[in-house]
Amino acid sequence: MAGMYPRLRPALFALPAETAHRATITALRLLSVPPVPALLWRLLGPRDPVLAVRALGLEFPSPVCLAAGFDKDAQAYRALAGFGFGAVEVGTVTPRPQPGNPRPRLFRLPADQALINRMGFNNRGAHAAAAALRGRRGGHVVVGANIGKNKDTPEAAAAGDYVTGARALAEVADYLVVNVSSPNTPGLRDLQATARLRPLLAAAREALDQASPSRRVPLLVKIAPDLADEDVDAIAALAVELGLDGIIAVNTTPKRAGLATPPAEVAAIGPGGLSGPPLKSRALEVLRRLRAQAGDSLILISAGGIETGDDAWERLRAGAHLIQAYTGVVYGGPLWAWRLNKELAARAHREGMTSMPPTACPT
Ligand SMILES: Cc1cc2nc3c(=O)[nH]c(=O)nc-3n(C[C@H](O)[C@H](O)[C@H](O)COP(=O)(O)O)c2cc1C
């Protein structure tokens, strides 16, 4: 099985990127019928106790998690769990379903092992995702839900969209993420300014508490790599002040610096968020800043350009409790999480550790 993806990949990569992604989701849905996920888990699941991470009051069987955007409508999380992810983050979902931007809107940059997307939050809506997640709690995998605003919701009413998303998903997701960092919804990233973020996060927190009185649902915020350093610091301070549980850093970038892909090819693609290895150094920098600023009072989830066990290890050493990937999974194939789990466990054993770094962390 380990040698199959290099042979399968040229066929998948011959398809337009979004068609290949849809085919993947369809295949994963077929694999979501019991008892297949449990069998997959037995073959590929992370069972080495050294990989287990306790964070956000939850037990993650591995720190290797799937980033938002892959399983937007919560259709494939059961099978994805079987492939070895410690958590799957579904979404971004918006209160009302929306089609997203016109196609083509997803592009591969093989020379950089990167992607550019301008999907624009295509999704079936928060209530459909909630229906897909209902009854799932107690499985092997942690499922987070990432919420955003509809494109046609005026910016002044944005907080209301996050409240609706939080209410819809409070009881069916293990944790919630406020996404204010996607570059493909006009004005969304302006919500990262602390003056706008403060009431929005406070409203989302209150909505979660009201919708789920018996269980405190962890709340995180996901930030962009393009924030100025002072703004990263300010968001860390705000998150601590508001009693948020953590931060996910980072989302995609509209920047195009340092690419091996010829500039004319990049320009022909047009606007969108760049992901994959070009994000690596900024993602690490933002993580270090957040850790320095927040001390041990926030759970940090690092995303952006993670391809290998070494990349993941470096993020964990720099203060991440968990890591997420999307682009690395596209280029690495279905055994990507299994491979990273194997590499991370071997590394921990080699270094004589009994758990993943960081060892002193809030749970
Ligand atoms: C095609 C695509 C769609 C994405 N959609 C979302 C999304 O809906 N919400 C979100 O928070 N992040 C989304 N992301 C960003 C990823 O979750 C991740 O933060 C980013 O790609 C950096 O990680 P990576 O380099 O491992 O891909 C998307 C990324 C890609 C490539």
The ligand as a Tripos MOL2 file, in Angstrom:
@<TRIPOS>MOLECULE
LIG
   31    33     1     0     0
SMALL
NO_CHARGES

@<TRIPOS>ATOM
      1 C1         -7.8400   24.1730   -1.0680 C.3       1 LIG1
      2 C2         -7.7360   24.7600    0.2930 C.ar      1 LIG1
      3 C3         -8.8890   25.1380    0.9700 C.ar      1 LIG1
      4 C4         -8.7950   25.6710    2.2530 C.ar      1 LIG1
      5 N1         -9.9500   26.0160    2.8980 N.ar      1 LIG1
      6 C5         -9.8760   26.4980    4.1780 C.ar      1 LIG1
      7 C6        -11.0590   26.8080    4.8840 C.ar      1 LIG1
      8 O1        -12.1760   26.6290    4.4020 O.2       1 LIG1
      9 N2        -10.9120   27.3130    6.1380 N.ar      1 LIG1
     10 C7         -9.6890   27.4980    6.7400 C.ar      1 LIG1
     11 O2         -9.6270   27.9340    7.8890 O.2       1 LIG1
     12 N3         -8.5540   27.1950    6.0750 N.ar      1 LIG1
     13 C8         -8.6230   26.6960    4.8210 C.ar      1 LIG1
     14 N4         -7.4640   26.3790    4.1580 N.ar      1 LIG1
     15 C9         -6.1730   26.6500    4.8150 C.3       1 LIG1
     16 C10        -5.6010   25.4090    5.4980 C.3       1 LIG1
     17 O3         -6.4770   24.9550    6.5050 O.3       1 LIG1
     18 C11        -4.2070   25.7030    6.0940 C.3       1 LIG1
     19 O4         -4.3460   26.6540    7.1410 O.3       1 LIG1
     20 C12        -3.2300   26.2620    5.0790 C.3       1 LIG1
     21 O5         -3.4040   25.6490    3.8190 O.3       1 LIG1
     22 C13        -1.7690   26.0680    5.5120 C.3       1 LIG1
     23 O6         -1.4580   24.7110    5.6760 O.3       1 LIG1
     24 P1         -0.7560   23.8080    4.5430 P.3       1 LIG1
     25 O7          0.4650   24.5450    4.0710 O.co2     1 LIG1
     26 O8         -0.4560   22.5040    5.2140 O.co2     1 LIG1
     27 O9         -1.7610   23.6380    3.4430 O.co2     1 LIG1
     28 C14        -7.5390   25.8390    2.8690 C.ar      1 LIG1
     29 C15        -6.3780   25.4480    2.1940 C.ar      1 LIG1
     30 C16        -6.4580   24.9010    0.9330 C.ar      1 LIG1
     31 C17        -5.2010   24.4790    0.2330 C.3       1 LIG1
@<TRIPOS>BOND
     1     1     2 1
     2     2     3 ar
     3     2    30 ar
     4     3     4 ar
     5     4     5 ar
     6     4    28 ar
     7     5     6 ar
     8     6     7 ar
     9     6    13 1
    10     7     8 2
    11     7     9 ar
    12     9    10 ar
    13    10    11 2
    14    10    12 ar
    15    12    13 ar
    16    13    14 ar
    17    14    15 1
    18    14    28 ar
    19    15    16 1
    20    16    17 1
    21    16    18 1
    22    18    19 1
    23    18    20 1
    24    20    21 1
    25    20    22 1
    26    22    23 1
    27    23    24 1
    28    24    25 2
    29    24    26 1
    30    24    27 1
    31    28    29 ar
    32    29    30 ar
    33    30    31 1
@<TRIPOS>SUBSTRUCTURE
     1 LIG1         1 GROUP 0 **** ****
